[in-house]
């Protein structure tokens, strides 16, 4: 019985490890973006939430600003789908943009060679989902 359980777990493990998904937060909460040093004589406005305005992939940490151009760009139901190709040892970062206010990025671990970025919007062109799936 124990061998059957271990064998089943080992059979399922590769399927679970066949892809990694990361999603951009649709909203950064109130206070996430702060004007730390306004120009002389100015006061910062109220802290407010900010909405997602764009996303993509980079090949280095955010300070390197190595934004990637997708290899394939296709329309998808409710949005668009772009494909980025990598070498197994390349760094992969999902960046999420919140207008001129802020940008955040998250490293995608693993030797994935292809990442598909899907961006969905509602009828008002507001993002409803931004997801990177790397395989």
BELQUIFEN-V828909 format. One record per residue. RES is the residue in one small letter. PHI is phi as a letter, one per 30 degrees, with the letter a starting at -180 (none if undefined). Layout:
[[RES:PHI] [RES:PHI]]
//
This chain:
[[x:none] [x:d] [x:d] [x:d] [x:d] [x:d] [x:d] [x:d] [x:d] [x:d] [x:d] [x:d] [x:e] [x:d] [x:d] [x:d] [x:c] [x:d] [x:a] [x:b] [x:b] [x:b] [x:b] [x:d] [x:d] [x:d] [x:b] [x:d] [x:d] [x:e] [x:j] [x:d] [x:c] [x:b] [x:d] [x:d] [x:b] [x:d] [x:e] [x:e] [x:i] [x:c] [x:c] [x:d] [x:d] [x:d] [x:d] [x:b] [x:d] [x:b] [x:c] [x:e] [x:b] [x:a] [x:a] [x:a] [x:b] [x:b] [x:c] [x:a] [x:e] [x:e] [x:d] [x:d] [x:h] [x:c] [x:d] [x:c] [x:c] [x:d] [x:d] [x:b] [x:b] [x:b] [x:d] [x:b] [x:e] [x:i] [x:l] [x:b] [x:b] [x:b] [x:c] [x:c] [x:c] [x:b] [x:d] [x:e] [x:c] [x:d] [x:d] [x:b] [x:b] [x:c] [x:c] [x:b] [x:c] [x:b] [x:i] [x:d] [x:d] [x:a] [x:b] [x:b] [x:b] [x:b] [x:d] [x:c] [x:d] [x:j] [x:c] [x:d] [x:c] [x:b] [x:b] [x:c] [x:c] [x:c] [x:b] [x:c] [x:b] [x:d] [x:d] [x:c] [x:i] [x:d] [x:d] [x:c] [x:a] [x:b] [x:b] [x:c] [x:c] [x:c] [x:b]]
//
